Amino acid sequence: MRQQYVQAQQLFDSGKLGEARALTRQLESYPLYPYLAYRELMSGLGGLKKPSLENFQKRYPDFPLQKDLYSSWLNYLVGAKRWKDFAYASDDQKLSANLSCWRAFALYQLKRNSDADALTKDLWLSGKSQPDTCDAPFNTFKSRKKLTQNLIEERMILALSEDESGLAKYLAKQLSGSTKAHAEAMIALSEHPETVSKYIEALKKRPGKIVTDYYVDTLKQYGRAEPEAALAIATHHGQKLFASDKEKNETVDYLLGRLAIKAPDRYLAATKQYQRPAEDDDAQRVLRYWLGSSNWPMVKATIATLPKDLQAEERWKYWEARSLGETGNDLQARTLFTELAKERSFYGYASAQRLGLPYQLNHQPLPVSSERQREVMGIPAIARAVELRILDQEWQSRREWYRALDNMPREQKVAAARLADQWGWYFVSIFTMAKAAYWDDVQVRFPMAYSQDFVAAAQNVALDPDWVIAISRQESAFRYDANSPVGARGLMQLMPATAKHTIRKFNLPDASLQDLYNPDINIKIGSHYLSEVNSTFSNNRILATAAYNAGPSRVSRWLNERGQLPADIWIETIPFNETRKYVQNVLTYAVIYQKKLGRAPELIKPSEMQLTRNVASNSP
């Protein structure tokens, strides 16, 4: 049946619809039959009826191209100007902006003016420019005297809230009288948010929601530069701006977050002044500020302001232990470190290393019965995923698999992850176990993927193989065809320019862009590039790992700005959230792969314990 399926697809591609449909009829029991049924429906959009599509949706509810099929039919009806059919077909559907505009147009064509007016008003009240297809219903709405000055002003304010100044100024030109003067004042305010207090003080009462939301947005914009002044305005004029304490607290919390960025030394006092608990992200910024200056009493004070549930998290427990140790409370510090050392995590491993305790893997796989695995294999989307993978349609296969996961209970997800692992489908098994939110199956989450290639490539450039594997696990989760939004490719996420530079520098065989998806080629080039970065930073994995993510020049700058710091503090104070987490993950994963490779586990090497400017002496 597999070969017949391929043949049927080729017949559809070549336009031999009669032969394709005849062959399709013979394949109804084949897992990929819905794709042929989809092609058959797509080839006859003109004759389709809504019940036929609803029947297809009911028969294959998890088929990933359902929305594409329905959208194609709606667009066909628009092109054919079959407005009655389109209005019926688009009723109760979640439509794109473009199709919503066409629906409004169709309703006007059918003289369903009340329905058309309501939909057009909804489309009008958007702070973003709408598709050109909205022009016709907007013009009809205006000709029906429904487009009032208030609606134009409301949309103008929405546009300002979306930073669409061009649209806002265009709309303001359509206003007159006092409404126009007010609109121009709002535009002036958007250009000078520091004047927001003047506008708020002039209010006699709280205006409508759209205007109020705009004032609050502008106050937040002002607060990006002057959070303390904005906080004072928010609290002093709260009754004019906020309908509830919840709305007020959300704004105050945002402005406190800006204060944590602009003036972290004043954050704790402000949380007390405005009687708000410290937020995790904000407290982390403040923690990094005090760590950078080794102010351990303020580290302790920062932790003490956190809610109890946050204090119990590993990061905060670790730094509480560090602050206790640095302030002479060694016994209390050891107690906390001992508790943390039981965990499989960066802070757990950092604690274990400080106390000389074993690193814990905590591998505790959930039992999965053969019956449960058969149950998973019986899910139509899973069966389609397996067939598509056999046909080398990798991304289509993953799409089916992901759709199936959306409807699985946790036990089925764990079973599905185990199946994918058994098939060597590494990325999918890791992804699936993460969707199950089960973190203690170390075998599935940290497979020995491409291990022979990694070990050989690492040894060839004198790198620790566990580290190279850990980099790939973090970069792509072993998805060989990974492609990032910025163009990084393959297992070790190589940028084409980086690959080209590395090939030239190390005299490696030429590789095309497509070759970067080849695991063997990607690992060889990636390992050589990592060795170059490692050499730049005097064989310090912490700095080289940060540089692999954020770039060598940034890491060199961070070193120059901060002087000498212990490794754990240097990592915690990395300015970029992504890079900080990246380094912590890679070091943690390296310990896991050290144990899997039978190497002596070590989170941070003795030569990496203190980071100084001199470490980057080889940096250009």
N, C-alpha and C positions, 0 to 999 in steps of 0.2 A: 504493500500500500504506500510505502514511503516514496518509492520511485514514481508511482502513479500520481501522488500528490504533487511532486515536483513537475511532472509533465502537465498536470492540469493548470498549475500556476503559469507555466510557459505558454500554454494555449490562451489563457486570459491576457497575458502580456502581448501576445501577437495578434490579438483581436479576433481569434477564432472562437467566438462565443458559443456557437452551437456545439462544437466538439468539447469545449471546456465544461459546459453545463452537463453534457452527457456523461463525461468522466466523473464529474463531481457527484452525480447520483450514485455512483458505485462506491463512494468513500464515506458514507454517512457514519460508519462505525469507527473511522480513523480519528484519533485525537485532534488532528489539525483541521478536521472538516469545517469548523466554524470560519476559518480563514477563506475557504473556498465559497462557503455560503455568503460571506461578506462580499467577496469579489462579484458574485452573481448579483447581489442586490445593488452594488455600486454600478454595475454595468447596465442597470435598468432603472435609473432614478426617476425617469419620466413616468413610469407606470406604477411607481410605489404608492401605497396607501398607508396611512398611520397604523391601522391594525396589523399590517404585515411587519412593520418595524417593531411594534410593541410585542408581537409574538416572538420575533428574533431576540429582543431584549429579555423576555421572560425565559426563553429556552437556554440562553447563554448569558446569564446575568453578570458573570465575572469576565466576559470577553473584553479585552482592553481597547478595542476599536469601536465600541458602541457609540461614544460621543462623536467620533470622527464621522461615522456613518450618518448619524442623525443631522449633524451640522452640514454635511455634504448635501443631504436631501433638502434641507431648508434653503441653502444657497441656490440649489437648482430651481426651487419654486420661486425664489426672488428673481432669478435670471429669466424665468419663463413668465413673470408677472402674473402668476396664479395667486392673487392676493387672498382670495377666500380660503384656498387650500393652505396657504402659508399661515394665515391667522389661526386657523384651526390647528395646524401642526405645531405652531410655536406657543400655543396656550399652555400655561403651567410648566414651561420649560425654563431652565436656567440658561439665559442667552448671553452671548458676547455683546459688547456695546454696539458693534456694527449691526448685528441681527436685531437688537432691541430697537435701534433706529428704524430699521426696515419694518419691524412690527408696528411701530407707531405710524409710519407712513401707510402701511396696509390698512390699519384701523380707520384712518382718515378716508382712504379710498372706498372703504366699505360703509362709510357714514356712521361708524360707531364712534361718534365724536367725544362722548363723555369718557369712554375707555382710552381713547387716543390722547385726550387732554391730560388725564392722570399720568399716563406713561411718559408723555413728553415733558411734563413738569418734573418728574423724577430724573429724566435725562438732563434737563436743563440745570438742575441744582447739583452741579458737579464743578469742583475746582479745577478740573483738568479739561483741556480741549477735547471735544467729542469728535468722532469720525465725520467726514464730510457728508456721509449718508444721513446725518441728523439735520442737515440744513433744511431739507424739505419739510419735515414735521415741525421744526422750529419756526419756519416761515408761516406755516398754516396756523400754528399756535398763536403767533403774533397777529395774523390777520383776523383771528377770532377774538381779538382784544383780551387775550388771556395773559399776555406777557406784560405784567405790571412793572412799574418803577421799583416796587419793593422786591420783586423776583430778580430783576436785573442787579439791584444792589446786593441782594443775598448771594448771588452767584459771584459777584465781584469780590466780596469778602471771603468766600470759599476759595477763590483763586489766590488771594493774598495768603491765606493759610497754607496753601500748597506751594507757595513761592513761585506762582505763575504770574509774575508782574506784567508781562506783555498782555495776557488775557485780561487781567484786572483793569489795565489802562484802556483797553479796547472797550470793555463794558462800561467804564465810567463815562466815556464819550456819549453813550446812549442815554445818560441821565440828564435831568434838568432841575433847576431851582435848588431848594434846600437839600434835596437828596443828592444832587451832584456835588454840592459843597461838602456834604458829609463824606461822600465817597472820596473826594480829593484829599480830605483830611486823613482818611484811613490809608490812602496810598502814601501820603507824607509820613505817617506813623511807621509804615513798613520799611521806609528808607531810613528812619531815625528811631529805632526801638527804644533808645535811651530816654525819649520823651513820653513814654507810656504812662508814667505817673500823672502827668498833666491831664491826659484824657480820662483816666480812671477817676481822678479827684473831681472832675467836672460832672460825673454821672450823678443824677439825682436818685436813681434806683437801678437795679440790675436790668440791663437790656435783654433783648431776645437771645436765644441760645447761640445762634450763629455769630452774632456780634460779641457776645461774652466769650465764646470759644476763641475768637480771633484775638481779643485782648489778652486772654490767658496765654495763647501761643506766642504773642509778641512779648509778653512778660518773660516767658521762658527764653526767648531769643535774647532779650536784654540780659537775662541771668547767666547766659553762657560767658559773658565777659565780666558781669558784676553780680555775682550770686548773692552777696550779702545785702546789697541794695534791693534786689528783686525780692528777696525773702521778706524784707521789711514792708514792701508794698503789698505783697500777697497776704500777709497777716493783718496789716492795718486796714486794708480795704476788702477783707474777705467776704463781707456780706454783699458787696456789690458784684463780686466776681463768681462766687461759688454757690451752687444750689444746695450743697450738702457738705458735711465735714469730710466725707470720702473724697470729693472733688478737690477740696482744699488741701487735704493731706497728700494727695497724689502730686499736686504742684509743688508743695513744700518739699516732698521727698526728692523730686527731680532737681530742685534748686540746691538742696543739700548735696546731692550727687555732684553738681557742678562745683560746689564749694570744695568737695573732697579732691577735685582735680586742680582747682585754682589755688586753694590755700589749705592743704591738708592739716596743717598745724592748728587750724581754727575749727576743724570739723567737729570734734568731740564736744567742744563748748556749745556749738550751734545746735547739735542734737538735743542737748539738755535745755537750751533756751527755748527751742520750739517744741519740746516734749515729744520727740519722734525717736523711735528705735533706730539704731545703726543698720543700714542695709549691707548685705554681704559684699557686693561689688565695691561700694564706697569704702567700707571698712578695710577691704584689701588694699585699696589705693593708699589709705592712711597708714596701714601696716607697712607697706613698702617704703613709704616716706621715712618712718621712724627706724626701720631696719637699715636703711641706707646710711643713717647717721649713728647706728648702734645705740639708739636711745631705748634701752630695755625697759625702764620704768614706763615709758609711754607705750611701748608694745603691750605690756601687761594692761595698761589702762584702756587701750583700744579694745582688747579682747574682752575686758570686763563690761564694756558697753553693749556687747552683742546679746541678742536673745539666747536663751539656754540651748535651743535646738541648734543654733549656728555654732555656739561654743563647743558642742559635741562633735562637730565635723573634724575630719583628720587634719586639715590645714591648720585650724585654730588650736587644736590640741597640741600639734607639733610645736607651734611657735609659743604657745604657753609654756610648754616644757623647756624650750630653749631659753625663754626669758627667765624662768625659775632658776635654771642652771647658771645663767649669767649674773643673777642677783644673789647667789649664795644658797639657794634652796635645792641642793643637789638631790636629796632624798625624794622630794616631791617630783623633781624633774625625772628621776630614774623611774619612778612609778608610772608616770605618763608615757615615757618612751617604751617601757616594757609592754604596756597595753597596746601601743601603736604598732610595735614590732610584730604583732600577730597578723598584720594585714598584708595583703599583696597589693602594694601601691607605692608611689614615690615616697610618701611620708612614712609609710610602714617600713620600707627598706632603708630610708635614711635613719630611722630610729634604731633598726636592727644593727646597722653599721656602727652607730655611735656606741652601742652597748656590746658589740661583738657577738650578737645573737644570730642564729640561722635565719636566712631569708625564707619566708614561707610562700609556697605556691598555692596552697589551699585549693587543690584540685578536687572538686566534689561534683562529679557529673550526675545529673538526674537519670534515674533508670528509664529506659525507653524500650517498650516491648515491641516485638516483631508485629504484633497486631496493630499497634499505633502507627508504625511505619507503613504498613499496608494501607491503613486508613488515609494517611497523607498521600500515598501514591495514587489512591483512588480519586483524589480531588481533580476535576477536569483541568483546571489551570495548571496544576503541577504536571499532569500528564502532557499537556501541551508544551510546557517549559522543557521537559525532558526531550521530547521529539525535536523541538527547535534547536536544542543544543547539539543533538546528533547531526542535524543538518547544518551545523556551523553558523547558525543565526543567533549569535551570542547575546546581543543586546535585546533582541526580541524575546529570547528565552528568559532573560532576567526580568523583563517587563511583566511577563506572565507570572513569574515566581513572586514578584513583589505584590502583584494584585491578589494572588492567593493568600499571602500573609495577612492582608487586611481583614480577612474573614476567619482567621484561625485563632482558637484559644491558645493559651501559652503552652500547654502540653504538646499540641501539634507543631507549634513553631520549634520547640526544642527537638522534636523528632525530625522535622524537616531540616534543621541545621545539621543534625547528625548524619542524615542521608547525604546532604551536599558535601560534607566533609569526607565521607566514604568515597564519593565520586571524584575527589580532588578538585571540587569546585570551591576553592578556598575563600574567595571574596564573598560569595553568596552564603557560605556557611557562617562566616564571621558576622555578616550583616544580619542574617536570620537570627542568630543567637542574641545579637544586640536588640533586635525587635522583640524577642522574647523577654528581654530585660533579665537574663540569667547570666551572671558574670563569673561563675565558678567552674565552668567547664573549660579548663585551660587547654585541653587537647584541641578542642574545636576553635577556641578564640585565638590560639597561638600555634597554628599548624607548622610543621616543618616543610613549608612550601618552597620548592626549588632549592632545597638546602644544599645539594651537591654543587649547584651553580654558584650559590652564594659563598660557600666555603672555599671553592677553588678561586673565585675572583678575589675574595678578601686576602687569601694567602699570597696571591700573585702581587698584591700591592702592599703587603705587610700591615693589613688592618685586622682588627678583631672581627671574626665572622659574625658573632652575636650582635655586634653593633651595626653592621651592614644590614643584617636581616631586620633588626629593630627599626632602622630607618625606613626600609621598604614597608614593614608592617604599619608604620605610622603614615607614610606617604600615600599608599594605595590600598592597604589591607590586602595586598597580593592580587589586585585586579590588574592583569597583564595589559588590558586595553584601556586603562584609565586615561582620561583626557580632561585636564582641568580647564576652568573658564579662561585662563590666561595662556593655555596652550602647552602646559607641561604634560609629558607623555610617559605611559608605561609604569612598570613596577616601582621605579625609583623617581618617577615624575621629573623627567629631564626636559628642560626647555630646549627647543631645537638649536638655539644659538649656543647654549652651554654644551650640548652634545658635539656640535661642530668644533667648538674651541678645544674640547677634551680630546677628540679624535686627532686633531692637528698637533696638540701639545705632546701627546703620548704615542704618536705615530700608529694609531689603531686603524683597522680596516674601515673604509668608508661605510656609512650607514645612511639610508634614506629616512625620511620622516616615518614611513610605514615600518621600517626596521626597528624603530624605537619601541614598538609594541611586541617585539620578539623578546621573550624573557632573557635568553642567554645574552643577546646583544645589549639589552638595556642594563642588565646587571654588570656586564664588563665595563661599559662606559660610565655608569653611575659609580661604580667602585673606584675607578680611576679619578673621577672628579672629586669624590669624597676624600681620596688620599691627598689630592692637591689642597683642598680646604683644610684638611687635618695638618698638613705640613705648614700651611700659612699660620696656624695657631699653635705651633710647637707641640703637635701631637696631643692636644688637649681636646678630648671628645666633647666636653661640655660646650666649649666655644665653637668647635667645628659643627656640632649639631645645630646650635643657634644660627650659625652662618649658613648652613645648608637650607634653613628655612627663611631667614630674614635677609641674608646677603652678608658677605664678609665685611663690607665697608661699615654697615650699621654696627656690627659686633665690635669692630675696632673702635668706633666712636663711643660705644657704651663703656668699653674698657677705659678709654681716656677720660671720660667724664666722671667715673666713679672710683678710680684708684683701687686699692687692695681691699678685697672682700672675701670672706669665707665662701666656699662654693654654694652652700645652700642659700645663703643670703643673696649672692649674685644671681642665682636662678630665680629666686622669688621676686627680685626687683627688676627683672627684665621688663622693659616698658611695654612691649607688645603682649597682649593677653594670649594671642595665638602662639607666639614663639615660646612664651613661658610654659604653656601647657605642652607644646610640642617637645621641648627639651625634657620635661618631667616624664612624659610618656616614653620617649626613646630610651632614656636611662633605665626606666622601669622594665620596659620590654627587653632590653639588653640583658638584665639579670635573669629574666625568665628564659631567654634563649641560651644564656650561659649554662644554666642548669640542664636544659634539654640537650645541649651539645656536650655535656660532661665536663664543662670547664668550672673552675673555682669562681663562685659568684662574687661580684664586687660592684656596688653601685657607683662609687666614686673612687678613682685610683688615688693613691697617696700624692702623686704629682699634680693632681687636679684639685686638691683641697683648698688652696688659696689661689685666687685669680687676680692678676695684676696686669698693668700695662705691658710689662716685659713679656708676658705670654704671647702677645701678638707681635713679637719683634720681627717676624718674617712677613708681616703684612705689608703690602705695597703702599 
